[in-house]
Amino acid sequence: MSEIESAPAVPGGRFTTTRMKRVEVRNVIIIGSGPAGLTAALYTGRANLKPLVFEGDGFEETTPGGQLMITSEVENYPGIYKYSISTDENNIPLAKIEEFLTGPEMISILRTQAQHFGAECHYKRVEEVDFSCRPLRVKVDGENHFAEAVIIATGASAKWLNLPSEEEYKNFGVSACATCDGALFKGKDVMVVGGGDTAMEEATYLTRHCKSVTIVHRREEFRSSRIMVDRARENDKIKWLLNSRIVEILGEKQGFRKFVTAVKINNLKTGQDEVVPTDGVFVAIGHKPNTEIFRGKLDMDELGYIRTRGRSTVCNNSNGEMTAGVFACGDCQDHVYRQAITAAGSGCMAAIDAERFITANPILYGIESEDSQSYVKLMERVSIAGGREKSGQP
Ligand code: NDP
């Protein structure tokens, strides 16, 4: 029997030989730190798995905290707001809302809670992954990190118009999330940019709050499904500016505050520019899942959203086979609900799936040779010796 095959199991997954480099195998690495990633960190932390979280570094769509970092007040995350409690005449507690938290405040609270239970968080971006054998490999700053399980929570990024004025008024009248920010525009006139299902859905939702909603779309035909366009057409509060694109967002500044007051619209048929007053602009031209580093390694739909198995968070590889130990949660695998609370819920599911996987499939030891090619070969030998590869997934 070779030196490797005869190596003893070592708690914590450490193993050293003269030929091999000593490496640490973590229980779980979490990629991403929106509500999905931080909830997965909280749950795996409480399961005593000491999760290592790579939050992103702000480059290449890896914003630590994710989309909540560009959200103002979060009014729809159940139970999270500043409150005071009094009691009624029967001594029953009565909560009073004092103030809602902003997205960045919520992320800070979630991160602190995860860290309290042992999560180790780093503002670093994952450059590369190798899920072809166990332990799973995640490369950060040129350094390899190994884990028994990886939870992917890289989220999605809203697509923007990429106008300098859009950047200037983001969060001050320009938003990419009607559900998050619509209630801030009560009784106001707003615009929604786009002609897909998201634009129709956001516009229809916004009519609950706003005086009027104008859909600005660059064509006459819609990418959106017929039923959703018809629903929008039947809504008296919705107006249409077709064959049009916004070329500039105009506003006013008062001290630290800024307001959108109008947009400059270019008519693509006549070429004419026109200034149209509005109080807000919702950009709804699609989202892009942040899954580029997993392309070719995991099963994804045509839009790049990771496909998971059934109601679990378990991933398949690009051949449709189960990828042992890899789980996905949050917006990187969900283009339907896309809410902080649904992302957090799926982060909890991923943590439970990962914990069960680790319990059912312990790795005996972690090893890495000096060159990556022999690393793969050695891992194959280890998995044959361990006889546990790709089994017992939840
Ligand atoms: P889509 O890609 O379907 O639509 C994007 C829209 O934005 C298109 O009309 C496109 O115009 C327009 N657009 C893109 N880039 C620009 C730009 N730079 N300037 C101006 N307009 C632009 O994205 P959605 O987010 O709407 O939908 C994504 C997926 O999610 C779809 O599969 C959709 O069906 C699904 N979805 C389903 C929902 C539901 O069933 N309830 C709700 C929301 C989404 P053009 O058409 O000219 O290319």
Residues whose N, C-alpha, C, O or C-beta is under 5 A from the ligand:
A	BS01	NDP	W160 L161 G194 G195 G196 D197 T198 A199 E201 R218 R219 R223 A284 I285 G286 H287 H335
